[in-house]
Amino acid sequence: MTYRHYSFDVWLTLIRSNPAFRRDRMAYFAQHLNPLGLADDEVDARVREVDITCTRVNELVGKNIDSLELILLMANRLGVDLATVTPATLVQRQGELTELFRANPPLLTDEQIPAVLTTLRSRGATLSLLSNTGLIQGAVLRDIWQREGIDALFAFQLYSDEVHLSKPNPAFYALLFKQARQLPEHQAGLQPTDILHVGDNPVADREGAESAGLRALLIDPITPRFAEQLTP
């Protein structure tokens, strides 16, 4: 079945983290935010613990714990006395972690993604992104699509840190529908069932989209099979 608009999740749908980034991120926290002298494995485990917890909090509350807050929570879990942290130092840490990410950019989950997106556009469908964010801000993710040469294929991009909403919050999906309906291609009218949201998370992506009246496609990030599922 074809749709008039396709919305895509980002993490584990279109891209996955570069293993080198996780390695360098762990080394960064171990060097700069590790007053207890924790072993590397313990640093990685505690940072990951906070990341997973905050992701779940965002899903349950429907809002967004932003990058600076996330860094503070990770630092606190590693034993940093937050009374010693200044706003300037915090922004510095965020900038340095962002540069580590840029130096180790994420990988596409499927090499067919650019061709599939191009085919969908050629068939008259419009495309957009709808993603929760964490340490890496939406503004930084926008650069990834430019690097891959596919940024122009997306009519708009919605990131949780920019709109202060997280999937599966119905308000986030309502914003998606509102912006898609305002596109010139859909001035004649667009219904929620004309939109397919593609993602990997059963709660944030499938349940969130379907509760808002949209269609949903759940993909396996290990074997996403984009061409087979979206452009048969």
N, C-alpha and C positions, 0 to 999 in steps of 0.2 A: 504494500500500500504506500502511496506517496502522500506527502503533506505539503502544505503551503509554506510552513516555517519550521525550521529545525533549530532547537536549542541544545547546546552541548555543555556538559560539565567539563571541567578542566583536568584536575588531578585524577590519575588512574583511569581517565577516559581518553583524553587526547595526549596527555603527557604523563611521564613518571619521573620521579626524582633521579638524578644522576648519582650513582653510588659514591662517586668521588666527592660530591657535595656533602653527603652525610658524614663521610670520613673527615673532611676538612672542618665541618661544623663542629663535630665532636672535639677535634683537636683545638679549635678556637675556644670553646667553652672550657676545656681542660686547662688551657693556658691562662685565660683572662678572667674566668668566673668560677674558680675552683679553690676557695680558701681552705677547704678541708683536705686538699691533696688527694682527692678520690682517684681511683684507678680509671683508666679510659673506659672500660666496659661499664663501670658504675656511672660515670658521667653520661655516657650515651643512654643508659637505661633510664636515668632520672629525667633527662631532657625529653626522651620519647614518652615517658609517663605523663609529663605535663602537656605535651602536644596532644596525646590521645584524650586526656581528660578535658582539655579546653575545646577540642573538636566536638566532644559529646555535649558539653555545656552549651555550645553554640547551637547544636541541633535541638536540644531540649527547650532552650529559652527563645531561640529564634533571632537573637541579636548577634553581635560580633565582638569577641575579645581581640583587640587589634594587636599589631606587631609589637609595639612598645610594651604593652601590658604583658604579652606573652614572654618577652625577654625577661621582664622583671620576675614573673612567676618561675621561670626556669632558673634564673639566678638565685632566687630565694630557695628553691628546692636543692640547689647545689651548696647551700650554706652561706651565701652572700648576705651580709647585713645591709638591708636596703637603705638604712640611714646613711650609709656611706656613698650611696649612688646619687649623682647629680643629674639634672635634666640633660646637660651637655654631654656627659659621659654616656648616658642612655642612648641618645641620638647617634653618638659615635659608634656604639656597639651595633646598632641597627644598620648603619651605613656599611660597616665592615662585614657584617654577615651578608648583606645584599651583594657586596662585591664578590664574596666567596661564591654566591649563587651564580652570578654573572660569569665567573671564571669556570664554573662547572654547570653549564646549562642543562636543563632537563631533556629527556629523550622522548620522541614520539612513541606512543604505545603501538603504533601500526604504521609502517612506511607508506601504506596506501592512503593515509588520511588526506594529504593535499589533493590527490586525484579524486577522491570521493567527494570532498567538499566542492571542488571545482565542478564536478558533474552535477551535483545538486543545484548549484547556482545556475548552470547552463540549462537546467530543466525548469527554471523560473522560480525556484524556492528561495526564500531568504534565510539567513543563518545568523545565529547569535551565540554568545557565551553566558553562562550563569554559573558562578563558582563561589564557594566558600574559600576564604583565604586564612592563612596563619602567619608564620614568620615572613613569608614572601607576599608583598603587597600587590594589589591589582595593577598598579602603575608599572611594576617590574614585569609582571606577566605579559602586559601589552607588548613589551619589547621582544618577547619570545616569538610572537606571531609575525612580527616584522622580520626577525632573523630567519624564520621558516618561509617567509615570502607568502603568507596566507592571510595577513591582517586585513587586506582589502576585501576578503570574502565575507567578513562579519559585518552585519549592519550595525550592531552595537554589542558592547560587552558590559556585563553587570557583575561586580565583585562585592563580596560582603563587607569588606573594609571601607568601601566607598559609599555604600547605601545604608550601612549599619543594620543589615538584615542577613540572616543565614538560612539556608535550606535546612529543613523542609517548611519553614515559615510560609504560610499561604500568601502573605503580603509580598514576599520575594517573587513568587510566581505570578502574582497579580501585576507586579511591576513589569515583569517579562511580557505578559500579555498586552499590557497597555502600550509598551514601546513597539512591540511587533505590529499591533493594530494601527499605529500611526505611520508606519512605513508607506511610502508612495505606492508600492506594489499591492498594498492591502486596503486602499482607500474605499474599495467597494464593499468592504466588510470582511472581518476575520473572526472565526469562532474558536473557542479554546480547543475544540477537537480537531482543528486544522493544524495544531502545533504538536510536534513530537519532541519531547525532551529526552536526550540520550545521556545516560550516566552509569556509574558502577555501583552506587550505594542504594540498597533496597529501601532504606528509610528516607534519606535526604533527596534522592533522585526519583525513584519510582513512586513511593507513597506520597511524597511531596507534590509531584506533578499531577498524579491522579486525583489527589484530594482537591486540587485547584481546577479540575475538569479537563486537564491536558492529557494527551496520550504519553506513554513512557516506554522506553526501550532500555532494558538493563543489559549491559555488556560485560563480558569477562575481560578484565584488563590484561590477563595473560594471553588470551587468544581472542581479541576483540572482533575480528572478521568484519570490519567496516564495509568493505565492498560487497560482501555477500549479503549483509543485513540491510544496507541502505541503498545500494544501487545494483540490485540484481538484474 
